[in-house]
Amino acid sequence: MKAIVLYSSRTGNTQKVAAAIRQGLPADTPCLPVSEAPASLAAYDCVFLGYWVDRGLPDAAAKAVLATLTNTHVALFGTLGANPDSEHGQMCVEHGNELVPKICHLAGSFLCQGAVDPKVIEMMYKQFPMGHPHGKSAARDALHAEAAKHPDGDDLARATQFAATVWRQIQE
Ligand SMILES: Cc1cc2nc3c(=O)[nH]c(=O)nc-3n(C[C@H](O)[C@H](O)[C@H](O)COP(=O)(O)O)c2cc1C
């Protein structure tokens, strides 16, 4: 059995989680940005595909690779600014899962919080008025302050554990 880890990361959060995912897999498992994905992924029994959440969905680069997969097993992982346990977080998990081609078996999904680019926060606060869900508010500031601490050591340990569990299960 062979696995490969592919990820899309704009500001580095998902890249960190990808490295942690790889730690849970056999030592010779490649870990590459989607831009460097091999032309054919046919040699791999399981693709671990990482994305950052862009307006509730996997980002475009990850989505493009996801649509081409025909591998037996696909495991998704990703990062987002919101708490993954929130309603929005759960919806993001579902949206990602729904994009896995029906020909593949979804072996699992893992999302954790990731710092939001301060430039993007500034832009949103300028674009949206106070009172708008994306406008500046105490709750929004608190969400961004919490996100700024992630992915943390606990997130990365859970990512490694997730990968190890998926790997064990698909071999049973
Ligand atoms: C254009 C844009 C859209 C985003 N949309 C969402 C979103 O819908 N929900 C969310 O929780 N986080 C959203 N985020 C936050 C990112 O998903 C989060 O910061 C992620 O960890 C970035 O990962 P990266 O460092 O690997 O690029 C968005 C960020 C950007 C730049």
The ligand as an SDF file (V2000), in Angstrom:
LIG
                    3D

 31 33  0  0  0  0  0  0  0  0999 V2000
  -10.3250   34.4700    0.4490 C   0  0  0  0  0  0  0  0  0  0  0  0
  -10.4340   33.7340    1.7710 C   0  0  0  0  0  0  0  0  0  0  0  0
  -11.6230   33.1200    2.0920 C   0  0  0  0  0  0  0  0  0  0  0  0
  -11.7530   32.4280    3.3120 C   0  0  0  0  0  0  0  0  0  0  0  0
  -12.9440   31.8350    3.6050 N   0  0  0  0  0  0  0  0  0  0  0  0
  -13.0970   31.2270    4.8140 C   0  0  0  0  0  0  0  0  0  0  0  0
  -14.3420   30.6410    5.1790 C   0  0  0  0  0  0  0  0  0  0  0  0
  -15.3060   30.5980    4.4290 O   0  0  0  0  0  0  0  0  0  0  0  0
  -14.4430   30.0890    6.4000 N   0  0  0  0  0  0  0  0  0  0  0  0
  -13.4070   30.0700    7.2950 C   0  0  0  0  0  0  0  0  0  0  0  0
  -13.5810   29.5540    8.3860 O   0  0  0  0  0  0  0  0  0  0  0  0
  -12.1860   30.5740    6.9570 N   0  0  0  0  0  0  0  0  0  0  0  0
  -12.0090   31.1590    5.7490 C   0  0  0  0  0  0  0  0  0  0  0  0
  -10.7950   31.6830    5.4050 N   0  0  0  0  0  0  0  0  0  0  0  0
   -9.6490   31.4950    6.3220 C   0  0  0  0  0  0  0  0  0  0  0  0
   -8.6710   30.4160    5.8310 C   0  0  0  0  0  0  0  0  0  0  0  0
   -9.3730   29.2460    5.4210 O   0  0  0  0  0  0  0  0  0  0  0  0
   -7.6840   30.0230    6.9480 C   0  0  0  0  0  0  0  0  0  0  0  0
   -6.9890   31.1570    7.4150 O   0  0  0  0  0  0  0  0  0  0  0  0
   -6.7160   28.9330    6.4910 C   0  0  0  0  0  0  0  0  0  0  0  0
   -6.0770   28.4070    7.6300 O   0  0  0  0  0  0  0  0  0  0  0  0
   -5.6540   29.4140    5.5180 C   0  0  0  0  0  0  0  0  0  0  0  0
   -4.8270   28.3290    5.2140 O   0  0  0  0  0  0  0  0  0  0  0  0
   -3.3920   28.4520    4.5360 P   0  0  0  0  0  0  0  0  0  0  0  0
   -2.4810   29.1680    5.5210 O   0  0  0  0  0  0  0  0  0  0  0  0
   -2.9570   27.0470    4.3080 O   0  0  0  0  0  0  0  0  0  0  0  0
   -3.5390   29.2290    3.2870 O   0  0  0  0  0  0  0  0  0  0  0  0
  -10.6450   32.3660    4.2190 C   0  0  0  0  0  0  0  0  0  0  0  0
   -9.4390   32.9860    3.8550 C   0  0  0  0  0  0  0  0  0  0  0  0
   -9.3280   33.6650    2.6600 C   0  0  0  0  0  0  0  0  0  0  0  0
   -8.0030   34.3040    2.2970 C   0  0  0  0  0  0  0  0  0  0  0  0
  1  2  1  0
  2  3  1  0
  2 30  2  0
  3  4  2  0
  4  5  1  0
  4 28  1  0
  5  6  2  0
  6  7  1  0
  6 13  1  0
  7  8  2  0
  7  9  1  0
  9 10  1  0
 10 11  2  0
 10 12  1  0
 12 13  2  0
 13 14  1  0
 14 15  1  0
 14 28  1  0
 15 16  1  0
 16 17  1  0
 16 18  1  0
 18 19  1  0
 18 20  1  0
 20 21  1  0
 20 22  1  0
 22 23  1  0
 23 24  1  0
 24 25  2  0
 24 26  1  0
 24 27  1  0
 28 29  2  0
 29 30  1  0
 30 31  1  0
M  END
$$$$
